[in-house]
Amino acid sequence: MKEQQSQLCQLLNVTKDDLSDAVKLSLLSDPSEYANAYKKRFNIYYNKPTDPLPHQSYGVIIFSYMRSGTSFLGQLFNQRDDVFYTFEPLMPFYDICETDVDQKVQVLGDILKCDFPKVAPRYKNPAERGKYLQHNLCLKENFCFRDNSRELCTKELCPYGDRTRCRHCGPVHITRANVICRSKKMSVIKAIRLCKVQHLKKLAINQNINLKN
């Protein structure tokens, strides 16, 4: 076991203490407690300033219903080095697609520009939704479906966790994620929980975003 851990640390280029602490902290179930403890332990990373970049202006939305095969299409974009891919960012909203339409469109617009919103405020009742595994992971990671986005599992955004499985990475450093996303050729979103493509009209006519959907 120790030899395997040593090999993993060497592969990830992290110290045993850092990886061990990242694993231990991930056992904390309360999102706020987890975030505070992780950021305190790795404060140098979270407090390090980043140079801002202009908003992203090129975007693609893969808009679909559940079980339509678009997750596979999204992964084709996810494998590209010049793309920042976000998988189903509307997870915090209720599954009824006709509700909170304006807020959902606003979230998609922000992500297209690489201005990632914090997850918790998007929940109507974070404590209640946090009872479910995936919703609690969204709150802990400050991002939904983190392991479906390759960029969120890189050294830049998962410096101390197990990047081979995208685990124990800590809360996503949103400011750093914004900068990395804006440095890419485009932002790509795979989204469900909207009923009609017409809901995206506001984004399609936005002169600041070159949108394809």
N, C-alpha and C positions, 0 to 999 in steps of 0.2 A: 504493500500500500504506500509506504513512504517513498519507494523507488518510483512508483507511478506518479505520485504527487511531484516529486523532484523533476521528472521528465516533463510533466505538464507545465510546471513553472518555467522550465527552460524553453519550452515551445512558445509560451505566452510572453516570455521576457518579463516576468513579474517575480517578486520575492515570495518565499513561502509564507512569511508573516502577512503580507498584503493579501494574497489569495485566501489564506486561512481566515483572516478577519472578514473578508468580503463574503465568504461562505457562511460564517457564523451570523453576520448581520442580516443576511437574507432570510434567516429563520424568524425574524421579527415579523409578526403578522399585521400589526397596525401600521398603515401607510405613513402617517406623520412621524411616528416613533422611528420607523425604518429610515425615512428620509433624513431626519435630524441626526441620527446616529451615524449613518453612512457618510454624510457630508462633513460631520465633525471628524471622523476618522481619516477621511481623505480630503481634508480642507484645502490643501495646496492645489489640488486639481480643480476643485469647485470654485476657488477664489481667484484662480489665475485669470487675468483679463484677456479678452480676445479682441482682435481688430474687426470692426464691423465691415460689412459689405453691402452694396445696394440690394434691394429686393430682387428676387428671381422674377423674370418676365416671361419665361417659356414654361408651359405646363400642359399636361395630359391628364384627363380624368377618364378612367375606365369605369363606366357607369353600368350597373347590372342588377339583376335580382340574385337571390341566393341560389346556389347549386347550378350555376350557369356555365361554369368552366373558365370564368375570367380570372380566377386565382392563378391558373396556369399561365395565362397571358401576362398577368402582372409580374410573375416571376421572370419572364423573359426580359422585362425592363429592369428588374431588380438585379440581374446579373451584369448589367452594364456599369462600367466605372464612371461614366459621365452622367448618371441618373441618380437622383435621390428618390427612393420609392417609399410610399406610405400606404400601409395596408389597413383598410377599413377604419379610418379615423373617427367615424360616426358611432362607434361602439358605445360611447357613454350615453347616447340618446336611446329613448325607448324604441322598440322594434317597429312600432306603428309608423309607417312611412309618411303619413300626412301630418304628423305633429312636429312642431318646432322647425318648420321648413326654413324660415329666415335665419335662425341660428345655425342650422346645418350648412346652409349655403355660405354663411359668414365664415364658419370653420374651414370649409373647403377653400374659400378664397384666401384666407390667411395662410393655409398650408401651401397653396400654389405659389405664394410669394415667399415661402420659407420664413414665415413668421408664426412659428408653432405655438398654439394656445396651450395653456396649462389644462390638464385633464380635469382636475377636481371641480372647478367652477362650472363645468359643462353638465355635471350630474344634477338632476333635480333634488335628489336625496342621496348624497355620497355614502352616508352610513348604511342606508338600506341596500343600495346597489352593491356596496362593498362586501356584502355577505356572500356573493357569488364569486367563484374562483377567478374567472377572467376579469370581472369588474375590479376585484381587489388588486389583481396584477396591474391593471391600467393605472390605478391610483398609486401603487407602490413604485412603478417604473416611470410614472409621469408621462406615459406613452402607452397606447394600446397596441397589442400584437407586435411588440418590439422584435421578437425573433423572426418576424416575417420581413423585416427590413435589414438588408445586409449592412448598410452604412451604420446602423445603430449598434452593430456588434463588432465594430472595428476597434483598433487600439485607441483611436481618438475619442470614441464615445463609450468604450468599455475597457478602460485601461487596467483595471485590477481584477476583473472577473474572468470566468471561463469562456473565452471567445469562441472556442470550438463548438460550444453548445449555446452560446449567448445566454449564460446564466450568471447570477450573482454580480451583475454589472452595475447595480446601484441606480438611483433615479437618473433619468436622462438629463444631461446638462443642456437645457433648452437653448441657451445663448450660443453655445458651441455648435449644437445641431443646426441652428439657423445659419451660422456662418458656413458650415460644411455644405449644407443644402444650396446656399446661394452661390457657392463656388462651382456647382455642377452645371452641365449644359441645360438641364431641365428638371422640373419637379413632376413626379408621376404619382397619381392617387388611384387606388382601386377602392370604389365606394359602393355601398348598398344603403338601405334605409332611407331612400328617397323614391317616391312613386313615379314621378314624371321627369323626363329629360328637360321639359320646359322650365323646371325649377332652376336649371343652370343658366337660364338666359341672361341673368344679371352678370354672371361671370363671363359669358361669351361676348358681351358687348363692352366689357371693361377694357379701355384703351391701354391700360398698364399691363395687361396679361395677354400673351399670345397663346390662346387656349385651343386645344384640340380635344374632342370627346367623341 
